[in-house]
């Protein structure tokens, strides 16, 4: 798989988590405390400067009470359908 494609997928997943976080009314500060990382780390993930790890993806989805599939499928593969 092309490296730029993977980077784009990771970024879109992070943006979807940010969208879900905001829809729940959670600030980056509160959200970062809930998942156990610094706020700066969340900011970097949401802006594509850091990768979203599998651990953080799962923790984020548990806290946001959303299925992991929603984040993975969001905008990423819909273009192919």
N, C-alpha and C positions, 0 to 999 in steps of 0.2 A: 504494500500500500504506500502511496505517496506520502512523504513526510508532512507536506503542507495540508493534505487532507486530514491527517490525524490531528494536527494542531487545530484545524478549524472545528473538528468534531469535539475536541476537548473544550474549546472556547464556547461553543454553542451549549454544551452541557452545563458549563459554569454559568452562562447567562440564564439558562432555564432555572437553575437553582436560585439565582439572584431574583428572578421574576417571582418564583414561588415564595421566597423569603419575604419579599416586599408585599406580596398579596396577603401574607399572614400578619403584616404589620410589625415585623421584626427588624430592628436596626442591625447593622453589621456588628455593633458592640454586643448586643444581647445574643445574637446568633453565634458569634464566636465564643462567648462564654458557655453556651449550651453544648457546643461540639468540642470545646476544649482546646481552641487555638487562639492565637492573637488576632485582633481585629485587622491588623495590617496584612496578615496571611489571607484572610477572607477577601480583602480588597484586591490583593494581587491575583487571586484565583478568578475573581469576577471580572477582572480586566484583562485576563489572559497572560499575565506576567508570571504566573505559577500554574503548574498542572494540578488538576483535580485528581486526587488519588482515589483508589477504590474505597479505602477506609473512610475518607471524608464524604464520598458520594453516599455510602450506606448510612453513615451517621446523619448526614444532612436530610436524607429522605425519611429516616426514622423520626427525626425532630419535626420535620415539616408535615409528617403524616401523609406522605405521598408515595406511590409505588416507584421503584427505581426505573421501571419501564417508561414512566412519564418523562423522566429526564433524558433517558437514552433515545427515545423516539422523537422527542420534541425537535421539530424542524430539521433534524439531522438527515433522516432517510426519506422524509416525505417528498423530497424533490425527485426521487427515483420512481415514485409511484405514479 
